[in-house]
Each structure stands twice: as structure tokens, then as C-alpha cells.
């Protein structure tokens, strides 16, 4: 494919801008984000995973009184880690248990059970910025029988690895300032039906909270496939394309504009891929264009169902001998989700991608609002328009486009105006608009809808 070079006249500016090929990221790096990424320590992640495993089981219905075994001891320990992180950073984190009493559901909850999430909030420094970015893992675990709260369920990969990444993200980020609020979360009840995250997502929706993105890290520690292939340099990021709930009008507009590959979750996933190229260049994101693994689910789904953008990070190779298995040796094969099957430097790299992405988003302006493709008259040009952002450090906007068959953005242009006319046809390309600040942070881009003006 030939590289597209265009000269673009941005409305209300006289500057001519050459459109770049986006295959080589040229966004400026933020030295503080580089410091956050570099501070990640796989030895701390290993220590956290081993401590979580040592609680024997973290089954959602397991013992809550013991200080050494069960989910109660595990959540008190997680809370203590957040408290220590906060104490080391001028008490900047607000830490709380947030939960409810779940009644038996006829499925995987067989007795009244407290579902308690551990939530640490790093408030944004801009009080007028209501964006919230969530990084989450689930601290509950199960063995072969999902209803058995007594069996050993080490859950090293699923999902002590994700919780350890969340703790490490809190350590890496809590000394720094972000415009938006960041929430570090360890949830319960995932294995019983996403109960902890469903509760949090509904609570956020009921309070009309602006959750701008949610990342779940679930099973991020195994680097060796069951066929013996080692993959330490890529993580899968799952994102859905089509909303599960939309009005007839929204569905009609999606059908007629061909936007089935452009949900906000999908924009977020592509953004994470770009951020990985910049801040963790020896590592790679493999985008998977579906909500989760085939027929499976995770905590991001609870947020997506409430209309929030959410993605899932999961190791590239899973090995089912080490997930949801009673710890045992059978025909010489060790089963069970044990720490010896977790590759801690690999978890650390996935944590780095999370941290760079979260920090970039929370330091960037908000996504432009009311982005639209102007359809006042039939033309082979494409005019995009959007509302002005209000951030004081705003530098302008970036516009991305790609061919309809391309999975990722191919070209971009920038402008300080709130409108741009590109000499290419909206029939042949898909567009998006992002906001940029003076330090070079970019928002995740937003898909424009058709409008007359
Ligand atoms: Zn899991």
C-alpha cells in the first residue's frame, strides 16, 4: 500500500499540515511516565503473588475471620498494602472496602456472602475534571469445583497476578499528579459471576460517574503454552466492537456508517497498543477484537454492560492445567494454579503497559465531545467538526483515519481548530478525533457521528 501524503487545510488556520503515516509512533514521551514504567519491580510482584497464594484459598465464600486463611485475610492484607503505599506518598490514596451482601443465587453463591472490593483512589488534581480511570484485578480464587470454599485454591495466575499488577501500579503512580482520577481496585466474586465488578459498575452508573476507561488484568502470568512455546513479549488486549445494548436509532446509525469496529472500548485498545510501542517498545500488544476469550467473561464486561469503555489484559498463552484446578499430580503432570507457573518479569511488563496507558490517559485532555462528520451536502471531501475542549493546557487535536479494512489507524493530521476538511472521502475511510495537550499527551480518539452542521 502506498503511503498517503496529503496537504490539509485546517479551517480557521492557514497552516498546511502534512499527514503522517502512523506506523511509527512519534508522540512525545513524558519523562515522568517513563520513570513510572521503569520503577516496576518484578520481585515485588512475585512477593505479592506468593503472599496472596499463602492465604490457601481466596474463594469468595471462604473464611473471613482467620488472619491466615481465606478471603477475609486476603482483603485485609491488600488493604494494608494500599495503606502502606499511601503512607509513603503523603497519604494521597483514599482507601476503602466497598461491597454488599449477596444472597444465594441458585448458581455459584450458596449462602449469604459479603462481596467486598478493595478500592484505592488517587484523586485527580483538576477538580473540574470528572474523569475516572480504573485498573482492576480480582482477588478471589477457585479450585476445580467453583462452589467449594474449603479446597486449596492458590490462584497465582488467576488472579493474584492481576492484583499484584494493580498494587505495583499504585506504587508506581501514587507519587505523581494526574488531571483525572485513577482508581486501583481488587474485586471479589469474579469467579462466582462478576459480582464485585457488577456492583461497582452499577454504583458508578447510578451516580452518573464518568468512568472514561476500565482495564481488567485477569490471568497475566503464564508465558509458556501447553505445547511448550514461550511467549514473554506480548499480551492480549480484548475489546468489543458492537455495543451489547443500543437503541434502534443507534443500531441503525452503526449499520449505515459501518462503525461496528469503532466502539470506545476498541479505540481504547488501539490506544493501548500505541502507548505500548512508545513506552515498552520491546513488548507488544496483540489486539483481539472480541469482548473476551471465546464465550468467556471478565470484570471489564460488567462495565461494558453499563455503557463504559472497558478492556481485558490476558497472557498470550493460557495453560488450563493451571487454572481452576485442584492442586494435584496426575500421570506425572502437576495441576493447579501455583506460583511456579507464573513468569514474574512477564507480569511486570504487562503492568508497565497498564501504567503507561493509564498515566497517558489521565494526563491527557478528555476525549473531544460531539465529534461529527458534516453531511450538509454530498462531497468527496470529508469535513469533521467537534466541540472545543476546555483544558488550560490544551494544544489542539489529532485526527486519525484508516481504510475500512485496516484494523488500526494508518494516518493522522493535527490542527488547533475545531474543524478540519480532508481531501479524502468518508466513503473510503474511517475517522476519529483526539485532543492533545502542550506536553504531548493524547486522549483516546472518538468516532464522529454524522451531523448536518
Ligand atoms: Zn480470573
Boltz pocket constraint, residues with backbone or C-beta under 6 A from the ligand:
constraints:
  - pocket:
      binder: B
      contacts: [[A, 138], [A, 158], [A, 159], [A, 190], [A, 218], [A, 219]]
      max_distance: 6.0
